[in-house]
Amino acid sequence: MEPIGSTSALEAVQRAEIDIQIATAKRFPRNLSKVRSDMKAFAGLDKETAEGCFYKIPRGNKKIEGPTIRLAEIAISCYMNLRAGSRVMQVVSDGKSPHVVIQAVAHDLEKNVAITIEKRRRIVGKKSKQGRIDDDDINLAANAGSAIALRDAVFKVIPMALIKPVFAHARKIAVGDQATLSERRGKCLASFSKMGIDEDRILQHLSKQSAEDIGLEDLGDLIGIHNAIRDGEVKIDDVFPEQKSQGFAFKSKERRPTTGPKELHERVSDLMQTTPYDESMLIAMLQGKKLEGKKLAGEQVTQVIELSEATLDWVLNNADVVTGQLAIDAKVKQ
């Protein structure tokens, strides 16, 4: 008789367990209508649960949208007669490409259909430790990779015909309607702020002028992107790149002709309220000078009255911020 610790004995025990589970699944088959109903009930249990059920990732000119690991967990619970799990297969913490390899398995016991998926997840060291990898970095990569691999395996076994209506139901509850738009938009922007993503970067991504321009469809996109960032599907800078200053971003105002030096000075003063720069900095730009960490002398402020309307128009359209220093092409013709 072989000892219980031998490989063949363990295989026999595992095989027996699976055989019993398959036999039980055959005795108590799932009811697809009840499965779909239960999944909808779970996904729409509350707004927070619904928000966690979908992700959205920008890829080039397209946006990829799909169900998250949270929805996969709901599906596993409701689908019945399903075995699913994941494990770490390999950890490479040194070399040019540190990574973990995750294996996930989903087995439909009733239909006897099994799917195995392997995912490779890069290990990234913390900037605060100069990129050196520690156990925490490995665990983060393993957890994120495991969630993604398990999700993909589960949705290879559970038909998308069951998942799609649940996905749409959760998205509708998460986004809300016009009556709740203002409140949910504010909460969404606040949740991004906690990630270190300010409103300007979000507006730039959506090509919107103000937060009030964010509609229901945009809100759904933002919720999906938030989930993708949280689950490690995408990096913040890939979706919301740091804004590069393209010059003075003056707020659009109705342009009016300048009748004289006094009105020109008033227009410049108005512009000062829409920029983070003081008047001497603006003068430096208008005069074609570069600032190198120093402000101009106070008396040069008065030089604004010497500027021509053509120069001011050129500044509004062509002013540039170059490596933190304000500069204007010296070829401006007075």
C-alpha positions as a printed Julia matrix, in Angstrom:
334×3 Matrix{Float64}:
   0.0     0.0     0.0
   1.39    3.4    -0.98
   1.89    6.03    1.73
  -0.76    8.76    1.72
   1.9    11.39    0.99
   2.91    9.89   -2.36
   2.09   11.68   -5.62
  -0.19    8.96   -6.96
  -2.13    8.81   -3.69
  -2.71   12.61   -3.72
  -3.82   12.44   -7.35
  -6.29    9.71   -6.46
  -7.74   11.84   -3.63
  -8.06   14.9    -5.89
  -9.63   12.84   -8.67
 -12.15   11.41   -6.24
 -13.05   14.9    -4.99
 -13.66   16.14   -8.53
 -15.7    13.04   -9.42
 -17.93   13.62   -6.39
 -18.36   17.31   -7.31
 -19.26   16.43  -10.91
 -21.77   13.84   -9.71
 -23.31   16.39   -7.33
 -23.48   18.99  -10.13
 -25.35   16.51  -12.32
 -27.85   15.86   -9.54
 -28.48   19.57   -8.96
 -28.19   21.32  -12.32
 -28.27   25.1   -12.51
 -31.29   27.1   -13.59
 -30.08   29.74  -16.05
 -33.01   32.09  -15.42
 -32.31   32.01  -11.69
 -28.57   32.44  -12.32
 -29.18   35.56  -14.39
 -31.68   36.93  -11.88
 -29.33   36.31   -8.94
 -26.38   37.94  -10.71
 -28.47   41.04  -11.5
 -29.63   41.25   -7.9
 -26.06   41.05   -6.58
 -24.62   43.49   -9.15
 -27.36   46.03   -8.45
 -27.32   45.58   -4.68
 -26.12   49.18   -4.24
 -24.35   51.91   -6.2
 -20.88   51.02   -4.91
 -21.25   47.37   -5.93
 -22.54   48.35   -9.36
 -19.65   50.8    -9.88
 -17.13   48.03   -9.3
 -18.53   45.74  -11.99
 -17.02   47.24  -15.14
 -13.77   48.74  -16.39
 -12.76   50.85  -19.36
  -9.27   51.12  -20.85
  -8.29   53.56  -23.61
  -6.27   51.82  -26.33
  -5.22   54.13  -29.13
  -8.37   55.61  -30.62
 -10.58   52.96  -29.03
 -11.83   52.26  -25.53
 -12.0    48.67  -24.34
 -14.81   48.03  -21.87
 -15.5    44.83  -19.97
 -16.52   43.15  -16.68
 -14.16   43.34  -13.7
 -13.0    40.74  -11.2
 -15.79   41.99   -8.9
 -18.4    40.91  -11.45
 -16.5    37.64  -11.91
 -16.79   36.99   -8.17
 -20.55   37.59   -8.37
 -20.77   35.26  -11.36
 -18.83   32.5    -9.55
 -21.16   32.74   -6.57
 -24.35   32.62   -8.63
 -23.42   30.26  -11.48
 -23.17   27.19   -9.22
 -21.29   23.96   -9.92
 -18.08   25.83  -10.7
 -14.52   25.41   -9.44
 -12.22   28.4    -9.91
  -8.88   29.51   -8.51
  -5.45   30.95   -9.26
  -1.88   30.39   -8.13
   1.58   31.86   -8.63
   3.66   29.7   -10.96
   6.9    31.69  -11.14
   8.53   34.77   -9.63
  11.46   36.5   -11.34
  12.55   39.43   -9.18
  15.89   40.3   -10.81
  17.19   40.96  -14.29
  15.86   43.37  -16.89
  12.29   42.08  -16.8
  11.15   41.16  -13.27
   7.74   39.5   -13.35
   5.38   36.92  -11.89
   3.56   34.21  -13.82
   0.02   33.43  -12.66
  -2.1    30.43  -13.58
  -5.9    30.56  -13.23
  -8.36   27.7   -13.72
 -12.14   27.65  -14.11
 -13.96   24.32  -14.29
 -17.68   24.0   -15.06
 -18.48   20.76  -13.23
 -21.93   20.38  -14.75
 -20.75   20.64  -18.37
 -17.25   19.27  -17.56
 -15.57   22.18  -19.34
 -12.28   23.49  -17.91
 -10.21   26.51  -18.95
  -6.64   27.23  -17.83
  -5.05   30.64  -18.4
  -1.56   31.92  -17.63
  -0.78   35.6   -17.24
   2.54   37.36  -16.87
   2.62   40.47  -14.68
   5.55   42.86  -14.48
   6.96   43.66  -11.03
   7.56   47.38  -10.56
   9.72   48.72   -7.72
   8.67   51.8    -5.79
  10.11   55.15   -6.83
  10.76   55.94   -3.16
  13.19   52.98   -3.11
  14.86   53.88   -6.42
  13.05   51.01   -8.13
  14.43   48.3    -5.85
  12.01   45.39   -5.64
  10.86   44.08   -2.26
   8.32   41.5    -1.09
   5.53   44.07   -1.12
   6.13   44.81   -4.82
   6.03   41.09   -5.6
   2.78   40.66   -3.66
   1.18   43.62   -5.45
   2.08   42.18   -8.85
   0.91   38.69   -7.85
  -2.43   39.94   -6.49
  -3.16   42.1    -9.54
  -2.11   39.33  -11.93
  -4.17   36.75  -10.06
  -7.31   38.89  -10.23
  -6.93   39.49  -13.97
  -6.13   35.83  -14.75
  -9.03   34.53  -12.65
 -11.44   37.0   -14.24
 -10.42   35.96  -17.75
 -10.67   32.25  -16.97
 -14.12   32.62  -15.39
 -15.51   34.55  -18.34
 -14.14   31.92  -20.73
 -16.36   29.35  -19.0
 -19.46   31.37  -18.09
 -21.12   32.43  -21.37
 -21.08   36.16  -22.11
 -24.75   35.81  -23.04
 -25.38   35.64  -19.29
 -22.86   38.31  -18.36
 -23.84   41.05  -20.84
 -27.29   41.88  -19.39
 -25.81   41.9   -15.87
 -23.0    44.16  -17.06
 -25.46   46.6   -18.67
 -27.66   46.55  -15.55
 -24.72   47.35  -13.26
 -23.49   50.14  -15.52
 -26.92   51.77  -15.62
 -27.2    51.75  -11.82
 -23.63   53.05  -11.41
 -24.08   55.98  -13.81
 -27.57   56.96  -12.66
 -29.65   59.54  -14.49
 -29.85   63.31  -14.94
 -31.31   63.72  -11.46
 -28.23   62.18   -9.83
 -25.62   63.34  -12.37
 -24.31   66.35  -10.44
 -23.85   64.43   -7.18
 -22.23   61.36   -8.74
 -20.0    63.48  -10.96
 -18.68   65.29   -7.89
 -18.02   62.01   -6.07
 -16.29   60.58   -9.13
 -13.97   63.58   -9.43
 -13.25   63.37   -5.68
 -12.28   59.69   -6.0
  -9.83   60.58   -8.8
  -8.44   63.37   -6.67
  -7.56   60.81   -3.98
  -5.5    59.03   -6.64
  -3.61   62.26   -7.32
  -5.46   63.0   -10.57
  -6.69   66.57  -10.7
  -9.74   67.83  -12.54
  -7.74   69.48  -15.33
  -6.21   66.17  -16.42
  -9.65   64.57  -16.49
 -11.12   67.4   -18.54
  -8.21   67.19  -20.95
  -8.81   63.46  -21.41
 -12.52   64.0   -22.06
 -11.94   67.11  -24.19
 -14.3    69.1   -21.96
 -14.09   72.73  -20.9
 -15.54   72.33  -17.39
 -16.82   69.69  -14.98
 -20.4    70.71  -15.78
 -19.84   69.47  -19.35
 -19.3    65.89  -18.13
 -22.43   63.94  -19.09
 -23.78   60.51  -18.22
 -21.77   58.71  -20.91
 -18.59   60.47  -19.78
 -19.35   59.55  -16.16
 -19.66   55.89  -17.14
 -16.28   56.09  -18.89
 -14.67   57.68  -15.82
 -16.04   55.03  -13.46
 -14.71   52.31  -15.75
 -11.3    53.98  -15.99
 -11.18   54.39  -12.2
 -11.76   50.64  -11.78
  -9.1    49.82  -14.37
  -6.53   51.95  -12.54
  -7.5    50.53   -9.15
  -7.26   46.93  -10.39
  -3.87   47.52  -12.0
  -5.15   47.15  -15.59
  -3.68   50.48  -16.66
  -1.35   53.14  -15.29
  -2.51   56.63  -14.39
  -0.07   58.35  -16.74
  -1.21   56.18  -19.65
  -4.76   57.5   -19.33
  -4.2    60.94  -17.84
  -0.76   62.1   -18.98
   0.76   65.06  -17.2
  -0.29   68.21  -18.96
   2.45   69.93  -20.86
   2.03   73.63  -20.92
   1.36   74.89  -24.39
   1.66   78.51  -23.43
  -0.8    80.8   -21.76
  -4.16   79.07  -21.59
  -6.2    82.22  -21.51
  -9.88   81.78  -20.97
 -11.8    82.55  -24.09
 -13.16   86.05  -24.04
 -14.73   88.17  -26.65
 -11.94   89.97  -28.42
 -12.34   93.69  -28.75
 -10.2    96.3   -30.48
  -7.8    98.27  -28.36
  -8.31  101.97  -28.66
  -5.26  103.12  -26.79
  -2.55  102.43  -24.19
  -4.97  102.71  -21.28
  -7.36  100.06  -22.61
  -4.43   97.84  -23.59
  -3.2    97.99  -19.99
  -6.7    97.03  -18.79
  -6.77   94.05  -21.13
  -3.43   92.83  -19.83
  -4.7    93.23  -16.27
  -7.72   91.09  -17.17
  -5.44   88.45  -18.61
  -3.41   88.4   -15.41
  -6.46   87.05  -13.57
  -6.56   84.0   -15.84
  -2.89   83.0   -15.52
  -0.67   81.87  -12.63
   1.98   84.45  -13.57
   2.59   87.89  -12.16
   2.65   91.02  -14.28
   6.4    91.21  -14.63
   6.42   87.71  -16.11
   3.82   88.7   -18.65
   5.82   91.82  -19.49
   8.85   89.6   -20.08
   6.9    87.56  -22.57
   5.53   90.58  -24.35
   8.97   92.14  -24.63
  10.57   88.97  -26.03
  12.74   88.38  -22.95
  13.45   85.18  -21.03
  13.08   84.85  -17.28
  15.83   82.86  -15.62
  14.5    82.59  -12.11
  14.38   86.36  -11.61
  11.63   88.93  -11.87
  12.09   92.03  -13.93
  12.56   95.4   -12.34
   9.38   97.05  -11.12
   9.67  100.03  -13.45
   9.4    97.73  -16.46
   5.78   97.1   -15.58
   4.97  100.45  -17.1
   6.34   99.28  -20.44
   3.05   97.51  -21.09
   1.6   100.76  -22.43
   4.22  100.71  -25.2
   2.98   97.4   -26.61
   1.14   97.39  -29.88
  -2.15   95.57  -30.48
  -0.42   93.31  -33.04
   2.1    92.2   -30.44
  -0.61   91.38  -27.93
  -2.52   89.35  -30.54
   0.64   87.43  -31.37
   1.21   86.65  -27.69
  -2.3    85.33  -27.24
  -1.78   82.85  -30.09
   1.91   81.94  -29.81
   3.14   82.4   -26.26
   5.12   79.34  -25.13
   6.41   78.02  -21.83
   9.81   76.46  -22.49
  11.32   74.3   -19.71
   9.76   76.43  -17.05
  10.96   79.73  -18.52
   8.69   82.13  -20.32
   9.89   83.04  -23.77
   8.68   84.67  -26.92
  10.19   84.6   -30.35
  12.21   87.77  -30.74
  11.0    88.13  -34.31
   7.76   89.78  -33.22
   7.44   92.92  -35.26
   6.19   96.0   -33.53
